[in-house]
Amino acid sequence: MAESDQWCSPPVIADALLEFFQGPVDVDPCSNKRSIIKARRAYYRGGLVLPWCLADDVAGRRRTVYENFPYSQGEAWTAKALAEMAAGNVEELIRLSPMSTSTQWWADGCEKPARNPRILALKKFAFIMPGHTTVGKDTCRHEPVIVYYGASTDRFTRAFAHLTRWTTWGR
């Protein structure tokens, strides 16, 4: 078992993100040097304090963020995501997360945004494990979900449908 919960998103997620956003995501606030997520701005540290927007924010550009946070820090990362959406820094947010329906941070993420998030329950898949640069054999020990906040719910569902295990919630 890995000593860290900072597992990098695998190619199946990275490829679906590129398809959905039709190119790189604007900001990945939870990145690291091993990440394969294509982002215009990747924070290797400071994602909980820095604004989730581009320095060269252009009028009319969708403000997109992808977040695969350390799963032991769900409360802090959820609070930050909600604050960034409320501040207008984020128009579309995709979060790779454990399904943790008994926690307050999960309830906050589902109830507090003005828009009801779309939630897809995913099949278990292998992540890029801590300390490695390729996909490992192990999956994370949590049931993974991918959560979308934004207006393009049908396109989101199509981009990630091949990874779903069962149903969707939200719009």
C-alpha positions as CSV (number, residue, x, y, z in Angstrom):
1,M,0.0,0.0,0.0
2,A,1.2,3.5,-0.8
3,E,2.3,5.8,2.0
4,S,0.6,8.8,0.3
5,D,-2.9,9.5,-0.9
6,Q,-1.6,11.7,-3.8
7,W,-2.4,9.4,-6.6
8,C,-2.0,10.8,-10.1
9,S,-4.9,10.6,-12.6
10,P,-4.4,7.9,-15.2
11,P,-4.5,8.2,-19.0
12,V,-8.2,7.2,-19.1
13,I,-9.1,10.4,-17.2
14,A,-6.5,12.6,-18.9
15,D,-7.7,11.6,-22.4
16,A,-11.4,12.2,-21.4
17,L,-10.6,15.6,-20.0
18,L,-8.9,16.6,-23.3
19,E,-11.9,15.4,-25.2
20,F,-14.4,17.2,-22.9
21,F,-12.6,20.5,-22.7
22,Q,-11.4,20.3,-26.3
23,G,-7.9,20.9,-25.2
24,P,-6.0,21.5,-21.9
25,V,-7.9,22.5,-18.8
26,D,-7.2,26.0,-17.6
27,V,-6.0,25.2,-14.1
28,D,-5.0,22.0,-12.2
29,P,-4.6,23.2,-8.6
30,C,-3.6,19.7,-7.3
31,S,-0.8,18.9,-9.8
32,N,2.6,17.5,-9.3
33,K,5.6,16.9,-11.5
34,R,4.4,13.3,-12.3
35,S,1.0,14.4,-13.5
36,I,-0.1,13.7,-17.1
37,I,-3.0,16.1,-17.0
38,K,-2.7,18.8,-19.7
39,A,-3.2,22.2,-18.0
40,R,-2.5,25.8,-18.9
41,R,-1.5,26.4,-15.3
42,A,-0.6,23.6,-12.9
43,Y,0.0,24.3,-9.2
44,Y,2.5,21.9,-7.6
45,R,1.9,23.6,-4.3
46,G,-0.3,26.4,-3.0
47,G,-3.5,25.2,-4.6
48,L,-5.4,25.8,-1.4
49,V,-4.4,29.5,-1.3
50,L,-3.7,30.6,-4.8
51,P,-6.7,31.7,-7.1
52,W,-7.8,29.1,-9.6
53,C,-7.6,31.4,-12.7
54,L,-5.2,32.2,-15.4
55,A,-3.1,35.4,-15.2
56,D,-4.1,36.2,-18.9
57,D,-7.8,35.5,-18.4
58,V,-9.5,36.4,-21.7
59,A,-13.1,37.6,-21.9
60,G,-15.3,34.8,-23.2
61,R,-12.9,32.0,-22.3
62,R,-14.5,29.2,-20.2
63,R,-12.8,29.1,-16.8
64,T,-12.1,25.4,-16.5
65,V,-10.5,23.5,-13.6
66,Y,-9.7,19.8,-13.0
67,E,-9.1,18.7,-9.4
68,N,-7.8,15.3,-8.2
69,F,-7.1,16.3,-4.6
70,P,-5.3,14.3,-1.9
71,Y,-8.2,12.2,-0.6
72,S,-7.3,12.7,3.1
73,Q,-8.0,16.5,2.6
74,G,-11.5,16.4,1.2
75,E,-12.8,19.1,3.5
76,A,-10.2,21.7,2.7
77,W,-10.3,21.1,-1.1
78,T,-14.1,21.1,-1.2
79,A,-14.2,24.4,0.7
80,K,-11.6,25.9,-1.7
81,A,-13.5,24.7,-4.8
82,L,-16.8,26.1,-3.6
83,A,-15.1,29.5,-2.8
84,E,-13.5,29.6,-6.2
85,M,-16.8,28.9,-7.9
86,A,-18.5,31.6,-5.8
87,A,-15.8,34.1,-6.6
88,G,-16.3,33.5,-10.4
89,N,-12.8,32.1,-10.9
90,V,-14.3,28.7,-12.0
91,E,-17.1,28.3,-14.6
92,E,-16.6,24.5,-15.1
93,L,-15.1,22.2,-12.5
94,I,-14.4,18.5,-12.8
95,R,-13.3,16.7,-9.6
96,L,-12.0,13.1,-9.3
97,S,-13.0,12.1,-5.9
98,P,-13.8,9.2,-3.6
99,M,-17.5,8.7,-3.0
100,S,-17.7,9.7,0.6
101,T,-21.4,10.2,1.3
102,S,-21.1,10.1,5.1
103,T,-18.8,13.2,5.2
104,Q,-19.7,16.8,5.6
105,W,-17.4,17.8,2.7
106,W,-19.3,15.5,0.4
107,A,-22.6,17.0,1.5
108,D,-21.2,20.5,1.1
109,G,-20.1,19.7,-2.5
110,C,-23.5,18.4,-3.4
111,E,-25.7,20.9,-1.7
112,K,-24.0,24.3,-1.6
113,P,-23.3,25.2,-5.3
114,A,-26.1,27.0,-7.1
115,R,-26.1,24.3,-9.7
116,N,-26.7,20.6,-8.9
117,P,-23.5,18.7,-9.8
118,R,-23.5,15.8,-12.2
119,I,-21.9,12.8,-10.5
120,L,-20.8,9.7,-12.3
121,A,-19.9,6.6,-10.3
122,L,-16.8,5.1,-11.9
123,K,-15.4,1.6,-12.3
124,K,-12.3,1.1,-10.3
125,F,-9.2,1.7,-12.3
126,A,-5.5,1.9,-11.7
127,F,-4.0,5.3,-10.9
128,I,-0.4,6.5,-11.3
129,M,0.8,5.6,-7.8
130,P,2.9,7.8,-5.6
131,G,6.5,7.7,-6.5
132,H,5.8,6.3,-9.9
133,T,5.4,7.7,-13.4
134,T,3.3,4.9,-15.0
135,V,0.0,3.4,-14.1
136,G,0.3,0.9,-11.3
137,K,-1.5,-2.4,-10.7
138,D,-3.4,-1.2,-7.7
139,T,-6.5,0.9,-7.6
140,C,-7.3,3.4,-4.8
141,R,-9.2,1.9,-1.9
142,H,-12.2,4.2,-2.4
143,E,-15.0,4.0,-4.8
144,P,-14.1,6.7,-7.4
145,V,-16.6,9.2,-8.8
146,I,-16.1,12.1,-11.1
147,V,-18.2,15.2,-10.3
148,Y,-18.9,18.0,-12.8
149,Y,-20.1,21.5,-12.0
150,G,-21.1,23.3,-15.2
151,A,-23.7,23.6,-17.9
152,S,-22.5,21.0,-20.4
153,T,-23.8,17.9,-18.5
154,D,-24.7,15.9,-21.6
155,R,-21.3,16.4,-23.2
156,F,-19.6,15.6,-19.8
157,T,-21.6,12.4,-19.5
158,R,-20.6,11.3,-23.1
159,A,-16.9,12.1,-22.5
160,F,-16.7,9.9,-19.4
161,A,-19.4,7.3,-20.2
162,H,-16.8,4.6,-20.9
163,L,-15.6,4.8,-17.3
164,T,-19.0,4.6,-15.6
165,R,-20.0,1.7,-13.4
166,W,-23.7,2.6,-12.9
167,T,-25.9,5.6,-12.7
168,T,-25.6,9.4,-12.8
169,W,-27.1,12.0,-10.5
170,G,-27.6,15.7,-11.1
171,R,-29.2,17.3,-14.1
